[in-house]
Amino acid sequence: MKVVGYIRVSTQDQAEEGVSLAAQRQKLQQYSELFDLDLVAIIEDAGASAKSLDRDGLQQALSMLDSGEAEGLLVAKLDRLTRSVKDLGALLDSHFRSEFSLLSVADKIDTSTAAGRLVLNVLASVSEWEREAIGERTTAALRHKQSQGEHVGSPALGYDMEDGQLIRNEQETSILVRIRELRSSGLTYRTIADELTSEGYKTKRGGRWNPGTVQRYVKRMEA
């Protein structure tokens, strides 16, 4: 069978051992040799999220199926292809129900068989449930913190977090005072941003000031 390999890493994945593009590429090559598959190409998406199917590499790989250059798509693991049950269903309907095969090395999936398609759907459903459960637990934990009077989220300019409580940062408060002074002089947000940068002031994250950031703090002070 002629197959096209597809590999992907998101920005976060690149730091994880065993998920790198090189590691995935090696797995596809070894799998193809073991099962006598003709690996015609390996297409990659570097720094691409699995939240959408609108990825250049993935669309190129699917186009190779449509053009007859390959009969199947080979991935190192299912989550390299997608993390969404909805998107997985769309891929099954458009390509992998009958015409083309989807093969996953780690998940031992081959959709050329009914059993393979069943396993694929079950794995995808479990993955979706796990993400939703994590989201629910996180939301519950945040609500509990709020009910206990703890601050949730990163502290704004002028404050630091200490033991779950907001503590005033006097040095950063002086920046807010300076912003108010400059704004009272009738300066634009861009001019204020340039002035803060020239005076050596940094944003909360240590970066340069821009008009949008200045505007947000002005709006907060005016509220």
C-alpha beads as a LAMMPS data file, in Angstrom:
LAMMPS data file: protein, C-alpha beads

223 atoms
222 bonds

1 atom types
1 bond types

-500.0 500.0 xlo xhi
-500.0 500.0 ylo yhi
-500.0 500.0 zlo zhi

Masses

1 110.0

Atoms # bond

1 1 1 0.000 0.000 0.000
2 1 1 1.226 3.510 -0.826
3 1 1 0.930 5.774 2.211
4 1 1 1.740 9.381 2.943
5 1 1 3.074 10.101 6.406
6 1 1 1.904 13.070 8.446
7 1 1 3.747 14.475 11.460
8 1 1 2.914 17.478 13.643
9 1 1 4.104 19.357 16.699
10 1 1 2.577 22.365 18.374
11 1 1 4.792 24.994 19.947
12 1 1 4.307 23.336 23.353
13 1 1 4.888 19.807 22.016
14 1 1 8.323 20.650 20.645
15 1 1 9.811 20.471 24.142
16 1 1 8.305 17.072 24.969
17 1 1 10.505 14.004 24.609
18 1 1 9.356 11.489 22.028
19 1 1 6.996 13.884 20.268
20 1 1 9.533 15.777 18.150
21 1 1 9.252 15.772 14.375
22 1 1 12.396 13.650 14.124
23 1 1 11.009 11.047 16.546
24 1 1 7.701 10.848 14.652
25 1 1 9.496 10.590 11.319
26 1 1 11.563 7.676 12.591
27 1 1 8.460 5.833 13.835
28 1 1 6.733 6.181 10.462
29 1 1 9.770 4.918 8.593
30 1 1 10.218 1.907 10.895
31 1 1 6.501 1.048 10.737
32 1 1 6.496 1.237 6.950
33 1 1 9.499 -1.071 6.712
34 1 1 7.974 -3.542 9.168
35 1 1 4.635 -3.807 7.350
36 1 1 6.042 -3.400 3.836
37 1 1 4.301 -0.082 3.151
38 1 1 5.428 2.250 0.388
39 1 1 6.003 5.518 2.242
40 1 1 5.850 7.982 -0.648
41 1 1 6.290 11.137 1.439
42 1 1 6.241 12.546 4.960
43 1 1 4.448 15.871 5.311
44 1 1 4.927 17.977 8.422
45 1 1 3.195 20.776 10.291
46 1 1 5.655 22.442 12.647
47 1 1 4.238 24.607 15.429
48 1 1 0.639 23.860 14.424
49 1 1 -2.228 23.304 16.851
50 1 1 -4.619 20.371 16.465
51 1 1 -7.609 22.607 17.199
52 1 1 -8.370 22.917 13.499
53 1 1 -7.981 20.816 10.368
54 1 1 -7.008 23.937 8.459
55 1 1 -3.278 23.175 8.456
56 1 1 -1.100 23.460 5.368
57 1 1 0.689 20.151 5.892
58 1 1 -2.448 18.168 6.635
59 1 1 -4.293 19.585 3.648
60 1 1 -1.326 18.722 1.438
61 1 1 -1.336 15.141 2.715
62 1 1 -5.079 14.803 2.113
63 1 1 -4.623 16.228 -1.386
64 1 1 -2.124 13.460 -2.117
65 1 1 -4.838 10.954 -1.248
66 1 1 -7.369 12.708 -3.473
67 1 1 -4.929 12.822 -6.395
68 1 1 -4.171 9.107 -6.167
69 1 1 -0.559 9.537 -5.034
70 1 1 -1.286 7.506 -1.894
71 1 1 -3.912 5.084 -0.609
72 1 1 -3.538 5.730 3.090
73 1 1 -2.437 8.260 5.700
74 1 1 0.081 7.165 8.332
75 1 1 0.571 8.979 11.658
76 1 1 2.713 8.202 14.702
77 1 1 -0.205 8.785 17.050
78 1 1 -3.833 9.786 16.602
79 1 1 -3.463 13.081 18.461
80 1 1 -0.919 14.185 15.854
81 1 1 -3.813 14.195 13.401
82 1 1 -6.550 15.692 15.603
83 1 1 -7.735 15.943 19.203
84 1 1 -11.343 16.623 18.297
85 1 1 -14.070 13.997 17.922
86 1 1 -15.909 16.342 15.572
87 1 1 -12.879 16.826 13.324
88 1 1 -12.100 13.133 13.440
89 1 1 -15.638 12.376 12.304
90 1 1 -15.246 14.846 9.459
91 1 1 -12.031 13.139 8.353
92 1 1 -13.643 9.714 8.531
93 1 1 -16.581 10.884 6.439
94 1 1 -14.465 12.687 3.858
95 1 1 -11.616 10.220 3.454
96 1 1 -11.395 7.208 5.755
97 1 1 -14.792 5.488 5.843
98 1 1 -14.040 3.362 2.810
99 1 1 -11.894 4.974 0.116
100 1 1 -8.634 5.538 2.016
101 1 1 -6.984 3.967 5.050
102 1 1 -5.886 5.717 8.226
103 1 1 -3.040 4.055 10.119
104 1 1 -1.717 5.043 13.536
105 1 1 1.488 3.485 14.854
106 1 1 1.022 4.016 18.605
107 1 1 -2.727 3.316 18.623
108 1 1 -2.451 0.219 16.384
109 1 1 -5.260 1.481 14.178
110 1 1 -5.967 0.543 10.579
111 1 1 -9.316 1.799 9.305
112 1 1 -9.275 -0.520 6.323
113 1 1 -11.036 -2.911 8.736
114 1 1 -14.320 -2.480 10.633
115 1 1 -12.517 -3.318 13.892
116 1 1 -9.996 -0.577 13.203
117 1 1 -12.743 1.983 12.655
118 1 1 -14.453 0.935 15.899
119 1 1 -11.256 1.266 17.923
120 1 1 -10.610 4.653 16.369
121 1 1 -14.006 6.015 17.383
122 1 1 -13.710 4.662 20.918
123 1 1 -10.254 6.178 21.433
124 1 1 -11.371 9.533 20.110
125 1 1 -14.427 9.563 22.385
126 1 1 -12.339 8.743 25.465
127 1 1 -9.847 11.470 24.565
128 1 1 -12.627 14.043 24.212
129 1 1 -14.173 12.977 27.535
130 1 1 -10.813 13.289 29.291
131 1 1 -10.286 16.851 28.052
132 1 1 -13.797 17.879 29.089
133 1 1 -13.346 16.291 32.529
134 1 1 -10.077 18.182 33.049
135 1 1 -11.817 21.399 32.049
136 1 1 -14.632 20.788 34.529
137 1 1 -12.192 20.058 37.357
138 1 1 -10.211 23.194 36.580
139 1 1 -13.355 25.342 36.571
140 1 1 -14.482 23.862 39.890
141 1 1 -11.079 24.524 41.451
142 1 1 -11.100 28.155 40.310
143 1 1 -14.617 28.697 41.665
144 1 1 -13.549 27.254 45.021
145 1 1 -10.579 29.637 45.176
146 1 1 -12.861 32.567 44.387
147 1 1 -15.299 31.517 47.110
148 1 1 -12.408 31.534 49.592
149 1 1 -11.510 35.082 48.613
150 1 1 -8.425 34.072 46.666
151 1 1 -7.490 35.969 43.519
152 1 1 -7.729 33.924 40.321
153 1 1 -5.536 34.761 37.369
154 1 1 -2.396 36.826 36.930
155 1 1 -2.166 40.028 38.985
156 1 1 -2.491 43.314 37.103
157 1 1 0.159 46.012 36.980
158 1 1 0.547 47.500 40.441
159 1 1 -0.024 44.237 42.310
160 1 1 1.798 40.997 43.132
161 1 1 0.398 37.681 44.310
162 1 1 1.344 36.435 47.766
163 1 1 -0.324 33.401 49.364
164 1 1 -3.317 33.788 47.090
165 1 1 -3.803 37.436 48.010
166 1 1 -3.111 40.606 46.033
167 1 1 -0.326 42.750 47.506
168 1 1 0.327 46.268 46.223
169 1 1 3.586 46.723 44.286
170 1 1 4.638 50.311 44.957
171 1 1 7.208 50.397 42.159
172 1 1 4.622 49.350 39.579
173 1 1 2.069 51.733 41.077
174 1 1 4.385 54.575 40.091
175 1 1 3.996 53.488 36.466
176 1 1 0.224 53.835 36.732
177 1 1 0.707 57.306 38.209
178 1 1 2.939 58.211 35.274
179 1 1 0.373 56.912 32.769
180 1 1 -2.313 59.049 34.412
181 1 1 -0.063 62.114 34.245
182 1 1 0.727 61.613 30.562
183 1 1 -2.891 60.970 29.686
184 1 1 -3.975 64.100 31.586
185 1 1 -1.615 66.055 29.335
186 1 1 -3.706 65.032 26.353
187 1 1 -1.188 62.624 24.836
188 1 1 -2.313 59.776 22.597
189 1 1 -1.944 56.145 23.644
190 1 1 0.879 55.680 21.145
191 1 1 2.758 58.727 22.400
192 1 1 2.339 57.536 25.989
193 1 1 3.649 54.084 25.047
194 1 1 6.720 55.617 23.388
195 1 1 7.318 57.889 26.373
196 1 1 7.082 55.039 28.897
197 1 1 9.526 52.995 26.865
198 1 1 11.979 55.877 26.525
199 1 1 11.820 56.462 30.292
200 1 1 12.758 52.823 30.899
201 1 1 9.439 51.574 32.230
202 1 1 8.544 47.930 31.522
203 1 1 5.168 46.233 31.261
204 1 1 4.052 43.684 33.855
205 1 1 5.758 40.953 31.825
206 1 1 8.903 42.983 31.253
207 1 1 8.159 43.935 27.667
208 1 1 7.838 47.144 25.670
209 1 1 4.755 49.316 25.878
210 1 1 2.305 49.522 23.008
211 1 1 -0.820 51.680 22.500
212 1 1 -3.213 48.804 23.220
213 1 1 -1.631 48.030 26.583
214 1 1 -1.702 51.688 27.598
215 1 1 -5.353 51.955 26.593
216 1 1 -6.333 48.949 28.734
217 1 1 -4.753 50.444 31.844
218 1 1 -6.275 53.846 31.187
219 1 1 -9.733 52.274 30.851
220 1 1 -9.234 50.376 34.125
221 1 1 -8.275 53.552 35.965
222 1 1 -11.266 55.392 34.516
223 1 1 -13.720 52.618 35.419

Bonds

1 1 1 2
2 1 2 3
3 1 3 4
4 1 4 5
5 1 5 6
6 1 6 7
7 1 7 8
8 1 8 9
9 1 9 10
10 1 10 11
11 1 11 12
12 1 12 13
13 1 13 14
14 1 14 15
15 1 15 16
16 1 16 17
17 1 17 18
18 1 18 19
19 1 19 20
20 1 20 21
21 1 21 22
22 1 22 23
23 1 23 24
24 1 24 25
25 1 25 26
26 1 26 27
27 1 27 28
28 1 28 29
29 1 29 30
30 1 30 31
31 1 31 32
32 1 32 33
33 1 33 34
34 1 34 35
35 1 35 36
36 1 36 37
37 1 37 38
38 1 38 39
39 1 39 40
40 1 40 41
41 1 41 42
42 1 42 43
43 1 43 44
44 1 44 45
45 1 45 46
46 1 46 47
47 1 47 48
48 1 48 49
49 1 49 50
50 1 50 51
51 1 51 52
52 1 52 53
53 1 53 54
54 1 54 55
55 1 55 56
56 1 56 57
57 1 57 58
58 1 58 59
59 1 59 60
60 1 60 61
61 1 61 62
62 1 62 63
63 1 63 64
64 1 64 65
65 1 65 66
66 1 66 67
67 1 67 68
68 1 68 69
69 1 69 70
70 1 70 71
71 1 71 72
72 1 72 73
73 1 73 74
74 1 74 75
75 1 75 76
76 1 76 77
77 1 77 78
78 1 78 79
79 1 79 80
80 1 80 81
81 1 81 82
82 1 82 83
83 1 83 84
84 1 84 85
85 1 85 86
86 1 86 87
87 1 87 88
88 1 88 89
89 1 89 90
90 1 90 91
91 1 91 92
92 1 92 93
93 1 93 94
94 1 94 95
95 1 95 96
96 1 96 97
97 1 97 98
98 1 98 99
99 1 99 100
100 1 100 101
101 1 101 102
102 1 102 103
103 1 103 104
104 1 104 105
105 1 105 106
106 1 106 107
107 1 107 108
108 1 108 109
109 1 109 110
110 1 110 111
111 1 111 112
112 1 112 113
113 1 113 114
114 1 114 115
115 1 115 116
116 1 116 117
117 1 117 118
118 1 118 119
119 1 119 120
120 1 120 121
121 1 121 122
122 1 122 123
123 1 123 124
124 1 124 125
125 1 125 126
126 1 126 127
127 1 127 128
128 1 128 129
129 1 129 130
130 1 130 131
131 1 131 132
132 1 132 133
133 1 133 134
134 1 134 135
135 1 135 136
136 1 136 137
137 1 137 138
138 1 138 139
139 1 139 140
140 1 140 141
141 1 141 142
142 1 142 143
143 1 143 144
144 1 144 145
145 1 145 146
146 1 146 147
147 1 147 148
148 1 148 149
149 1 149 150
150 1 150 151
151 1 151 152
152 1 152 153
153 1 153 154
154 1 154 155
155 1 155 156
156 1 156 157
157 1 157 158
158 1 158 159
159 1 159 160
160 1 160 161
161 1 161 162
162 1 162 163
163 1 163 164
164 1 164 165
165 1 165 166
166 1 166 167
167 1 167 168
168 1 168 169
169 1 169 170
170 1 170 171
171 1 171 172
172 1 172 173
173 1 173 174
174 1 174 175
175 1 175 176
176 1 176 177
177 1 177 178
178 1 178 179
179 1 179 180
180 1 180 181
181 1 181 182
182 1 182 183
183 1 183 184
184 1 184 185
185 1 185 186
186 1 186 187
187 1 187 188
188 1 188 189
189 1 189 190
190 1 190 191
191 1 191 192
192 1 192 193
193 1 193 194
194 1 194 195
195 1 195 196
196 1 196 197
197 1 197 198
198 1 198 199
199 1 199 200
200 1 200 201
201 1 201 202
202 1 202 203
203 1 203 204
204 1 204 205
205 1 205 206
206 1 206 207
207 1 207 208
208 1 208 209
209 1 209 210
210 1 210 211
211 1 211 212
212 1 212 213
213 1 213 214
214 1 214 215
215 1 215 216
216 1 216 217
217 1 217 218
218 1 218 219
219 1 219 220
220 1 220 221
221 1 221 222
222 1 222 223
